[in-house]
Amino acid sequence: MGLTEWAYTLSDSLLSEPLPRRWEHSLGVAKRARSLSPILGEDAELLEAAAVLHDIGYSPAIAVTGFHPLDGARFLRDQEGADERVVRLVAHHSCALLEAEERGLRQELEDEFDLERPDLVDALLYSDMTTTPDGTQTTAAERLDEIVQRYGADTIVGRFIQRAAPEIHAASKRVGDRMAEVSGSGQPM
């Protein structure tokens, strides 16, 4: 079984029944990641796998700390023996260090999981933050507003996402610029 087939199967088994909306979001994020293949080259499959797996830590079957990037990455590493780069992307997706800080888990996340290449971190952040909870495309600004409205501005998630907003917008711009550059030249970066 190939990396992406394995990733879809695993994510489906953990999310589709207990959290169908989270599963739809994950499928949408993976579709968005797949659309970035012109700038990803040989890492396109890796990013798509990380995208469909990024939220598995929400699954009641594996949630331990209640912080889904950490729970998902630990499960992938410890139970699945997953590709180390996929694990790192899941652990650090969408400014996870900032949320970990809000939860008092930053040191654990940093100690256990190294960062992946910045361009791949940007690509996964972009894919996640331009996909609605139902799996459709949106803008980063609309997604940030939706998250604050859903969780509340004074919650852990609300505070974290507001702190992360400048980096989310910057990463989205970097990815958009790279896609525009590739579109203009016809050559992958």
C-alpha positions in Angstrom: 0.0 0.0 0.0 1.4 3.4 -1.0 1.8 6.3 1.5 -1.4 8.2 0.5 -3.6 5.1 0.3 -2.4 4.1 3.8 -3.0 7.7 5.0 -6.5 7.9 3.7 -7.4 4.5 5.0 -6.1 5.3 8.5 -7.7 8.7 8.7 -11.0 7.3 7.5 -10.9 4.6 10.2 -10.3 7.2 12.9 -12.5 10.1 11.8 -15.3 9.1 9.5 -17.7 7.5 12.0 -17.0 9.4 15.3 -16.3 12.8 13.6 -17.8 12.9 10.1 -17.4 16.7 9.8 -13.7 16.5 10.8 -13.4 13.7 8.2 -14.9 16.0 5.5 -12.5 18.7 6.5 -9.5 16.4 6.3 -10.6 15.2 2.8 -10.9 18.9 1.7 -7.5 19.7 3.2 -6.0 16.8 1.3 -7.6 17.9 -2.0 -6.2 21.4 -1.4 -2.8 19.9 -0.7 -3.0 17.9 -3.9 -3.7 21.1 -5.9 -0.3 22.4 -4.7 1.6 19.6 -6.5 3.2 22.0 -9.0 5.2 23.6 -6.2 5.9 20.4 -4.2 7.6 18.2 -6.7 8.6 14.9 -5.2 7.0 15.9 -1.8 3.5 16.1 -3.2 2.5 12.7 -2.0 4.1 13.3 1.4 2.1 16.5 1.9 -1.2 15.0 0.8 -0.7 12.1 3.3 0.0 14.6 6.1 -3.0 16.7 5.0 -5.5 13.8 5.3 -3.9 12.8 8.6 -3.4 16.3 10.2 -6.5 16.1 12.4 -6.5 12.4 13.5 -5.6 13.5 17.0 -9.2 14.6 17.5 -10.3 10.9 17.2 -11.7 9.7 20.6 -9.8 6.4 19.9 -6.4 8.1 20.2 -6.9 11.5 22.0 -4.9 11.6 25.2 -3.8 15.2 25.9 -6.7 16.9 24.2 -4.2 18.7 21.9 -4.7 17.1 18.5 -1.4 17.8 16.8 0.5 16.1 19.7 -1.9 13.2 20.1 -2.0 12.6 16.3 1.8 12.8 15.9 2.4 10.5 18.9 0.0 7.9 17.5 1.5 8.0 14.1 5.0 7.6 15.5 4.3 5.1 18.3 1.5 3.0 17.0 1.9 3.3 13.2 5.6 3.7 12.7 4.7 6.4 10.2 7.1 8.3 7.9 9.0 10.7 10.2 8.3 13.6 7.9 4.6 13.0 7.9 4.7 12.8 11.7 6.6 16.1 11.9 4.1 17.8 9.6 1.1 16.5 11.7 2.8 17.6 14.9 3.5 21.1 13.8 0.6 21.8 11.5 -1.0 25.3 11.4 1.1 27.0 14.0 0.7 24.2 16.5 3.6 25.6 18.7 1.5 28.7 19.5 -1.5 26.6 20.5 0.8 24.3 22.5 2.1 27.3 24.3 -1.5 28.3 25.3 -2.0 24.7 26.6 1.3 24.5 28.5 2.6 21.8 26.0 5.0 23.8 23.9 8.1 22.2 25.5 6.8 18.7 25.0 6.0 19.4 21.3 9.4 20.9 20.7 11.3 18.2 22.5 9.5 15.3 20.8 9.1 16.6 17.2 11.5 18.6 15.0 10.1 21.0 12.5 9.8 20.0 8.9 11.0 22.1 6.0 9.4 25.6 6.1 7.9 25.4 2.5 6.1 22.1 3.4 4.9 23.6 6.8 3.6 26.6 4.8 1.9 24.3 2.3 0.1 22.3 5.0 -0.9 25.5 6.9 -2.3 27.0 3.6 -4.2 23.8 2.8 -5.8 23.7 6.3 -6.5 27.4 6.6 -8.1 27.6 3.2 -10.5 24.7 3.8 -13.8 25.0 5.8 -14.9 22.6 8.5 -17.1 21.0 5.8 -14.2 20.5 3.3 -14.9 23.3 0.9 -12.4 26.0 -0.2 -12.3 29.4 1.5 -9.9 32.2 2.2 -7.6 32.3 5.1 -9.3 35.4 6.4 -12.8 33.8 6.3 -11.4 30.6 7.9 -9.8 32.6 10.8 -13.1 34.5 11.4 -15.0 31.2 11.4 -12.6 29.6 13.9 -12.9 32.6 16.3 -16.7 32.6 16.0 -17.0 28.8 16.5 -14.7 28.6 19.6 -15.0 32.2 21.0 -12.3 34.9 21.1 -11.4 34.2 24.8 -10.9 30.4 24.5 -7.6 28.7 24.1 -8.2 28.1 20.4 -9.6 31.6 19.9 -6.6 33.2 21.6 -4.1 31.0 19.7 -5.7 31.6 16.3 -5.7 35.3 16.8 -2.0 35.2 17.7 -1.3 32.9 14.7 -3.2 35.1 12.2 -0.2 37.1 11.0 1.8 33.9 10.3 -1.2 32.2 8.7 -1.7 35.2 6.3 2.1 35.3 5.6 2.3 31.6 4.8 -0.8 31.8 2.6 0.8 34.6 0.7 4.1 32.7 0.3 2.2 29.7 -1.1 0.1 31.8 -3.4 3.2 33.6 -4.6 4.9 30.3 -5.3 1.9 29.0 -7.2 1.7 32.2 -9.2 5.4 31.9 -10.1 5.0 28.4 -11.3 1.8 29.3 -13.2 3.7 32.1 -14.9 6.8 30.1 -15.9 5.3 26.7 -16.4 8.2 25.2 -14.5 8.1 23.7 -11.0 10.2 25.4 -8.4 
